[in-house]
Amino acid sequence: MPKYGTDYSRSAIDLNNAPEVRSLLTAYGKALADRDRAFAAHEAAIAEMPTYRDLARTTMEMSLAHQAVRAAVDQHGSLQDIDAGLYAIKQARASTGYSVSTVRELAPDYSRGIIVEQVDARKLLGLHKGGLITDDELQAMEIITPLAPAYIIGLAPKEVAQ
């Protein structure tokens, strides 16, 4: 039997393959295909309309103008005219962090309450992959926090190589 899509059996909630859900999912797939056909027909019908061609042309012109303004700001600097409502700003952005050692030094009474230790999961999984940590050890270290469930509703269009 060919395999389609991704196997979600490890993370699915209440996975029981109910026929009611299959029936509704099949109806959803048909509605999706019908919508796609209608959209393609709509696109084909409007593609030759003068207003559609004008929209496509002006959208391209707008994109090129935006790129030109951005290049000019890079070359000549930012512009701001508040009264006229004109802005072409290259804005500095930064993320602020704080030195753990300096916080411990300058706020020792509060440091235990504001400094958070955490494990670098990527590096820990690298140790596991390299065989330096066993499956049992890794499982003993895990803290799993349930989050709000996500819904994955879709149909795999092609057979997936096994």
C-alpha positions in Angstrom: 0.0 0.0 0.0 1.5 3.4 -0.9 2.3 5.8 1.9 1.1 9.4 1.7 2.1 12.4 3.9 3.7 12.5 7.4 3.1 10.1 10.3 1.8 12.1 13.3 1.0 9.0 15.5 3.5 10.1 18.2 1.9 13.5 18.7 -1.7 13.1 17.7 -4.3 13.4 20.4 -7.0 10.7 20.5 -5.9 9.1 17.3 -8.6 6.5 16.4 -9.2 7.1 12.7 -13.0 7.6 13.2 -15.0 7.0 10.0 -17.0 10.2 10.7 -13.8 12.3 10.5 -12.6 10.5 7.4 -16.0 11.3 5.7 -15.7 14.9 6.6 -12.1 15.1 5.6 -12.9 13.6 2.2 -15.7 16.2 1.8 -13.2 18.9 2.7 -10.8 17.6 0.1 -13.5 17.7 -2.6 -14.4 21.3 -1.6 -10.7 22.2 -1.7 -10.3 20.8 -5.2 -13.5 22.5 -6.4 -12.3 25.8 -5.0 -8.9 25.4 -6.7 -10.6 24.6 -10.1 -12.9 27.7 -9.6 -10.0 29.9 -8.7 -8.0 28.7 -11.7 -11.0 29.4 -14.0 -11.5 32.8 -12.4 -7.8 33.7 -12.8 -7.9 32.6 -16.5 -11.1 34.7 -17.1 -9.8 37.9 -15.6 -6.2 37.6 -16.9 -7.2 39.4 -20.1 -9.3 42.1 -18.5 -7.7 45.6 -18.9 -8.1 46.3 -15.2 -6.3 43.1 -14.2 -3.4 43.9 -16.5 -3.3 47.4 -15.1 -3.3 46.0 -11.6 -0.4 43.7 -12.5 1.5 46.5 -14.2 1.0 49.0 -11.3 1.9 46.4 -8.7 5.2 45.8 -10.5 5.8 49.5 -10.7 5.1 49.9 -7.0 7.5 47.1 -6.2 10.3 48.6 -8.3 9.7 52.1 -6.8 9.9 50.6 -3.3 13.2 48.9 -4.1 14.5 52.2 -5.6 13.6 54.2 -2.4 15.3 51.5 -0.3 18.5 51.7 -2.4 18.4 55.5 -2.2 18.2 55.4 1.6 21.1 53.0 1.7 23.1 55.3 -0.5 22.0 58.8 0.7 20.5 58.3 4.1 17.1 58.3 5.7 14.3 60.9 5.0 11.7 62.2 7.4 9.2 65.0 6.8 6.6 64.7 9.6 4.5 67.6 8.3 4.2 66.1 4.8 3.9 62.5 6.2 6.9 61.3 4.2 9.1 58.6 5.8 12.0 56.6 4.2 13.7 55.5 7.3 16.4 52.9 7.8 15.8 52.3 11.5 18.3 50.9 14.0 17.0 48.0 15.9 18.6 46.1 18.7 17.8 43.4 21.2 19.0 44.0 24.8 20.3 41.3 27.0 22.0 41.5 30.4 25.3 40.2 31.7 24.8 37.4 34.2 28.0 38.1 36.0 27.3 41.9 36.2 23.8 41.2 37.5 25.3 38.9 40.2 27.8 41.6 41.1 25.5 44.6 41.1 22.2 43.0 42.3 23.3 40.0 44.4 20.2 40.1 46.6 17.9 39.7 43.5 20.1 37.7 41.2 18.8 34.3 42.3 15.3 35.4 41.5 16.0 36.9 38.1 18.7 34.7 36.5 17.3 31.6 34.8 19.4 28.6 34.1 18.4 26.5 31.1 19.7 23.6 29.1 20.8 24.2 25.5 18.5 21.5 24.0 20.3 21.5 20.6 23.6 20.7 22.2 22.0 18.1 24.6 20.4 16.4 21.6 23.8 16.5 19.9 25.3 14.6 22.8 22.5 12.0 22.5 23.0 11.7 18.8 26.7 11.2 19.4 26.0 8.4 21.8 27.3 10.2 24.9 23.9 10.3 26.5 21.6 7.2 26.4 17.9 7.2 25.6 17.0 6.5 29.2 19.2 9.4 30.4 17.7 11.7 27.9 14.1 10.6 28.9 14.9 11.2 32.6 16.1 14.7 31.7 12.9 15.6 29.8 10.3 18.1 31.1 7.4 18.0 28.7 5.0 21.0 29.0 1.7 20.5 27.1 0.8 23.4 24.9 -2.5 24.2 23.1 -3.1 21.7 20.4 -2.6 22.6 16.7 -4.9 21.2 14.1 -3.3 19.7 11.0 -6.0 19.3 8.3 -4.8 18.5 4.9 -4.5 15.9 2.2 -1.1 14.7 0.8 -1.3 15.2 -2.9 1.5 12.8 -3.9 2.9 9.5 -2.9 5.8 9.9 -0.5 8.9 7.8 -1.1 9.5 5.2 1.6 
